[in-house]
Each structure stands twice: as C-alpha cells, then as structure tokens.
Amino acid sequence: MADGSYLIEVDRLLRPGGYLIISGPPVQWKKQEKEWGELQAMARSLCYNLVTVDGNTAIWKKPSQAACLPNQNQFGLDLCSTDDDPDEAWYFKLKKCISKVSLSEEIAVGSIDKWPNRLSKPSARASFMDDGVNLFEADTQKWFKRVSYYKRSLGVKLGTALIRNVMDMNAFFGGLAAAVASDPVWVMNVVPAKKPLTLGVIYDRGLIGVYHDWCEPFSTYPRTYDLIHADGINSLISDPKSGRSRCDLFDVMLEMDRILRPEGTAVIRDSPDVINKAVQVARSIRWTTQVHDSEPESSSAEKILVATKTFWKLPLTSG
C-alpha cells in the first residue's frame, strides 16, 4: 500500500459514485494497524467517503464528480496527463497517477438508465465516440436480425436449455448479448485488445466483458461454454495496421475447442475464403460443420459456419 498502486487501479475500474468494499485484512486487523491507517489515508487522498466500518469490513463511496486532485496528500498523487486513456488496460503497467474521467457525471452510479432501458439506449460513452450513437443503434438492430436468423433458419438452439453459457469473441458494443437478453443465457463479451476499446459501453449497457488478444490463451476452465460466436474471425488474428496474420487460425480454433463443451456450438462469420479454411480446421478437430449464406436482407457475401464439437474419446490400446 506504500505507493497506493492497488487503490489507483481500483479507482480506474470503479464507476463514479460506486462503492469499494474491503472485508478482511487490514481493516481493523490486529498487528496491521499501520496498514489500516495507510489504507484510510489513501482513500482520503482520493476523496473517497468512508460510509461505514463494521468489524473487519469497510465501505467507501467514490465521488460522483470529477477527481478532486490535485490536493495535498502524503502519497504525491496527481492526475494523469491529458493524453492518458483509462480504457487502455491490455499489457499496461500499473499507473502512478489518477485517470481523469471526462464523462464522470454522465456515467456515474444513478445517472445511467435502469435495466432494461440501459440495454438499448446509447450511453454517454458511446456518444463520445465518432458517430457513436449511429454505430450503436445500427449494431443493435443488426444483431437482433442476426439472432432471429440464427434461431429461425440455422437451427442454433439459443433460447433453449441446451445453451446457457455464451461467449462473443468480437463483442464491439455487446449487440449479440443485448439481442439474447430475454433468453436464459449468460454472455461473456470479449473485446479484442487491438480493436476499438468499447468495453466501457458494454458495462454501461448492464453487460459484462473483458479485453483479450486471441493470439493468446483465454483464461478460463476447459469446456466452459455452450456457444462461442466469432464475427470476423480473421480480424481477430490480423494486425490492424499491416493486415498480416499475427498467429494461425488453427491455433485460435484449437483454443475455441478447448473452452467449448462437448456437443457445444461454434458460429463463425467471415468471407468465403476464410470460412473454407475454418471448415478444414473444424473437421481436423472433429467438429461437424454446416456452411450457410448470411441473412437475405444483409446483401453481404460473407458465409456463416455453424459447427458442433463432437463427443469423442481416444480408442483404448491393448497391451
């Protein structure tokens, strides 16, 4: 706690007006009086309001207004430079400064519409992006049409007990998750680390998600998801500047196979050439495959691969 790095990162993650709850050491813990004092001093430096202390549990409230720094504090805390982007969080070292939130009042706890209205209304963070509101609304409408097509024409069992855990590998604004909000599913929205940093918009919608680079393993247990969706799978492994592949499609699909349940479904959308390659990989890892045209109204040339991970085991060997 000496340099405050822990609470600085907590402050970056916590929504204005949000609550920080610490239960256990060092809160009023024997032989940790010094650490408990430092924790309280650090919270005061961030202008957090101590709501209550009950036994070994303490609750603070983050101010809803812009950061109170710079102020006189023993930790030498100051605001980050104007070119700091608090959304950048993939392979970044912990900061020694406090990120300034430009839309603190608009995204504060209590300022965003309640569920389920927040799911379909563009948040302040979306409107802050170039043409963000139009992109948000178009993305929302697109995914409602796509999900309807998946259910009606492609036989994807969304809305049934067969699909409970869903992963969207290229979530953008979380449009897929919003389109299945009325289904009994839980969606992990993954924002690729080399694409626009839209994770804040996803949380504003009342959804959850993470950043990830799909050229690396995803931190989860094997056989976790019933459905994995990859929109534009080739873009997940391509360098956004050069367009060159940073890793191999086979490796990405092998990772999908690791986290997909047996008899789970993978839906992959991309150009015909990429889908042909994906079909070859899918068959090599014993998935069954069906390739479909995209939605009739989309006028897109892309294809949709719907694959099922088969339940198989290695044959027993004698001797």
N, C-alpha and C positions, 0 to 999 in steps of 0.2 A: 504493500500500500504506500510505500515511501514516495514513489513518483506519481501515484494516482492513476497509472495506466489502466487498471481494472475499471474504475468508475468512469474514466474518459471514454472507454469503449462502450460501457453500459449507456452512457449519455448519448452516444451516437446512435445506438439502437432504439432507445426509448422515445416514444412519441411525446411531443409537448403535452403536458398535463397528465402524463402517465405516472404509474406508481412503481417504485422499486421496493421489493420486499426481500429482506435478508433474514433468514432463520438459521440460527446456529452460530458458531464462532465467527467473528469475535464479539458478537452482540452480548454485552453483559456477561462475558465468559470469564471464569476465574483464570488468573495468570495471563490474561490477554487484555488487560486494562489499557495498555499503551496502544495496541492495535485498534481497539474500540474507540479510543479517543481520536486516533488518526482518521478513522472512517467517518466519524461525525464531522471532523474539521473539513475533510474533503467534500462531504455533502454540502456543508455550509458554503464552501467556496464556489460550488456550482449553483448556489441559491436554491437548493432543494429544501422543501419544508418537511420537517420531521413531524409526521402525523401522529405516530404512537410508538411506544416501546412496551411490549408485553412479554415479560420473561426474556427469552433469547431470540425474540422476533422483533424486528424494527421495520417500520414502513415510512418511506419518504414519498413526497409528491414533487415531480419535476414541474417547474413553472411553465405556464402556457405561453408566455410572452417570449420574445427573443432572449438569447442568453444575456445574463447580467454582467458578463465580463466585458471589458477588463475591470477588475476590482482589486482591492488589497487582499491578497491571500498568501498564505505561507508556502504554497506549492508553486508559485510563479506561473499559474495558469493564464493563458491568453487565448484569444480567438485565433482560429486558423486563418491563413491568408485567403484573399478573395478568390483565388483560383482553385481552392480546395473543393473537391466533390465528395461529400459524405456518402454517396451511393457507391463509390469505388471501394470494394471490400475483398477482391479476389487477389491473394498474394500481396497484400499490403501490410507493412509493419504497423504495430500499434502507434497511434499518434500521441504527440505530447502537447496537443492543443485541442481546443473545443471547437467542433464543427458548428458553423453558423447555419441555422435553418431559415431559408428565405421565406418560407410559407408557414411559419410556426403557428400562427393563429388559425389559418385555414385548415391545417391538418391536425390540430390539437384534439385531444380526447373531448368528446362532446360536440365538436364542430362538424364532424362528418355525419352524413345522414345515417339513420339507424337501419339495421337489417330488416327487410331485404332491399330497401331502396338504394343503399350504397352499392349494391352489386351491379346495378345498371346505370348509375349516374356517374359521369366523368368527375374524378376528384380534382382538387386544385393542382396536384402533382401532374396529372395528365394534361391539364390546360396549360401548364408551364412549358410543355414540350412544343416543338414546332408542329403546328397543325394537329396538336394532340387530341383535341375534342373530336374532330372529324375522324381521326385514326381510331380512337376509342369506340366511337359509335359504329363505324364500318366493321371493325373487328368483332364487336359484339353480335351484330346482325349476321356476319359471315359464319360464326361458329354455331349459332342457333340453326342455320340452314344445314351446315355440315353434320351436326349431331343428328338432326332429323333424318338426313340421308343415310347415315350410318345405321340407324335403327331400322329404318323402313326398307332399305334396299340392299344393304351389305350384310345384314344378319349379325351385327355387333350387339352383344347382349347387354348393352347399357340399360339401366332401369330394372334389371333383374337381380336375383340373389347371386348370380354367377359372377358378377363384377362388383366388388366393394372398394378395392384399393386401386386408384388410377394414378399414373404418372404422365404428365405432359412435359416432354423433353425440350420443348421450344415454346415456352408459355406466352411470351410477349406481355400482353395485358391480362392474361388469365381468361381469355374468351372461352376456351373449352370448358374450364371449370365452372364458369358462370352458366354455360348452356346446360350443364348437367346438375345444377344446384337443386333441382326438385327430385333428382334421383337419389336412392340410398347409397351414395358413394362418397369417398374421401379422396381429394385430388391433391397430389404434390406437384406444385408448379415450379418448374426448373427454368431459370433464366440463364441462357448461356453467357459466360463471363465476357465473351468477346462481341456480344451483341448489345443493343441499347439497354441501359440499366433501368429497367422498368419494374423492378421488384417492389419499390415503394407504392406504385399504383396498384399492384396485386394486393398488398396488405390494406390499402385504402378501401378496396372492394370487400374486405372482410374475409379474404382468402389467405392461404399461406404459401410459402415458397422459399427457394434457396437459389443462390448462384452456383454454377458448376461449369467446368470445362469438360466436354465429353471426350476429350482425348485422355482423360484420366478416369480411374475407377470412381464410382459413386458410392459414398459412404452409407451403406445400408446392409441389412442382412440379405443373404441369398433367398430367392423365391419369395419376395415380398409383395409384388404387385400382380393384380389380376389382369390389368390392361396397361400397356405402355403405348403412348402415342408420340410419333416423331414427325413433325411437319417440316419438310425441307431438310431431310437428314444429312444431305451432303453439305449444307451450310453450317452444320454443327462441327464439321471437321475441317472446314476450309478457312484459310487466313482471310479476314475481311478486306485486306488491302491487296494482296497479291493474287488471291483466289486459289492458291495452291493448297493441296491437302496437307494438313499438319499431322494426320495419323490415318490409319487404314479403316475403311468401312467395316471390314471383317472384325476388327478389334472392338469397335463400338457395338456391333450387333452381338458379339460374344458377351459383352458386358450386359446388354439387354437380356440375353438368355440367362445370365446368372441371377438377375433380380426378378425375372418373370416366373410366376408359379407354373408348375406343370399344368398343361391344358389352358394356360392363360393366352391372351390375345395381344398381338402387336399390330398396330396400324401405322404404316409408313407412307407418307406422301412425298412425291418428288417427280422429276422429269422421267420420261420413259427409259432413258439410258440408265439413270441411277436406280430405278426400280428393277430393271433387268439384273443389275449387279446384286441388288439386295435379295432378289429371288434366289440367285445362285448361292449366296451366303446362307440364306434361310434354309435351303434344302440341305446344305452341307452340315448344318447343326440340327437336322431332323425336325424342322418345322414344316407343317403343311402350309401351302400357300394358295392364295387366290388373288388375282390382279383385276382391278376394276377401273372403269373410267371415273373421272371426277364428276361432281354434281352437274346435271344437264344445264342448269342455269349459269354455271360458272364460266363457261366458254374457255376453260383452261385445258391445256394439253397435258397437264400432269396426270400421273396414274396413282392409284391407291393400292398398296399391298396390304391385305389382311391375312395375317399368318397366325397359326396356332402352335404353341410349343407342345410337342407330344410327350406323353408319359412313357419313358422307356428306361431300361437298365441294361448294363453290360451283361452279356451271357456268361454263365458260370463256366469256368475252365476246369477240366479234370486234372487230377494229379496234385 
